Amino acid sequence: PPPFTGVWMGDSKLCAIGVHCGNHITSHGLALNCCTDLTWFDHIVPCGLEGKGVTSLSHELGQHVAVSHVLEPFLDSFQEVFDCTLVASEEPG
């Protein structure tokens, strides 16, 4: 829901998208909660948003959804939406 970024299921965030700029360096990231242990979020205010929660694909679908099940279709969709080609790196990180 505007103005919040990410992918939401009601008042719970399913996918976080972030950008950080500082010291002439831009970092970006994406977190898709597949089978995340959601109890850790009970101890923080996720994304600094009071009154909002966090969810996962496993929680929403009522069955275990492993990262390996969604990685390929996610990356395929990413390439299509952003009209790009992703290249695998053997370097750590």
C-alpha positions in Angstrom: 0.0 0.0 0.0 1.3 3.4 -0.9 3.6 4.9 0.3 5.3 1.7 1.5 7.6 -0.2 -0.8 7.7 -4.0 -1.2 5.0 -6.6 -1.8 2.2 -6.8 0.8 -0.5 -9.3 1.8 -2.9 -7.0 3.7 -0.9 -5.3 6.5 2.0 -7.8 6.3 5.1 -7.4 4.2 6.0 -10.5 2.0 8.9 -9.0 0.0 11.1 -6.2 1.1 12.9 -3.9 -1.3 15.6 -1.5 -0.2 18.1 1.0 -1.5 20.8 2.7 0.5 23.0 5.6 -0.7 26.0 6.8 1.1 29.7 7.8 0.6 29.2 7.7 -3.2 28.1 4.0 -3.0 24.6 2.7 -3.8 23.5 -0.6 -2.3 20.2 -2.3 -3.0 18.6 -5.5 -1.9 15.5 -7.7 -2.0 14.2 -10.2 0.5 11.4 -12.6 -0.4 10.2 -14.4 2.6 9.6 -18.0 1.6 9.9 -20.2 4.7 11.2 -17.6 7.2 10.8 -18.1 10.9 8.4 -15.2 11.5 8.8 -15.3 15.3 12.0 -13.2 15.1 9.9 -10.3 13.9 8.1 -10.3 17.2 11.1 -8.6 18.8 11.5 -5.7 16.4 9.4 -3.1 14.4 9.9 -4.6 10.9 11.1 -1.9 8.5 10.4 0.7 11.1 6.7 0.5 10.3 4.5 0.6 13.5 1.4 -1.6 13.2 2.6 -3.6 10.2 3.6 -7.2 10.1 5.7 -9.6 8.1 4.5 -12.8 6.4 5.9 -15.5 4.2 4.8 -17.6 1.2 4.7 -20.7 3.5 2.5 -18.9 6.0 0.1 -17.5 3.4 -0.2 -20.8 1.4 -0.3 -23.0 4.5 2.4 -25.3 3.2 6.2 -25.3 3.2 7.6 -23.2 0.3 11.4 -23.6 -0.1 13.6 -20.9 -1.7 14.6 -23.6 -4.3 10.9 -23.8 -5.5 10.6 -20.1 -6.2 14.1 -19.0 -7.2 14.0 -19.9 -10.9 10.5 -18.5 -11.6 11.3 -15.4 -9.6 14.5 -14.7 -11.5 12.7 -15.4 -14.8 10.1 -12.8 -13.9 12.7 -10.3 -12.7 14.4 -10.5 -16.1 11.2 -10.1 -18.0 9.9 -7.1 -15.9 13.3 -5.3 -15.9 14.2 -6.3 -19.5 17.6 -7.5 -18.4 19.8 -10.6 -18.4 21.1 -11.9 -15.0 24.6 -13.3 -15.0 25.6 -15.9 -12.3 28.7 -15.0 -10.4 31.1 -17.6 -8.8 32.4 -15.0 -6.4 31.1 -15.1 -2.8 28.8 -12.3 -1.7 
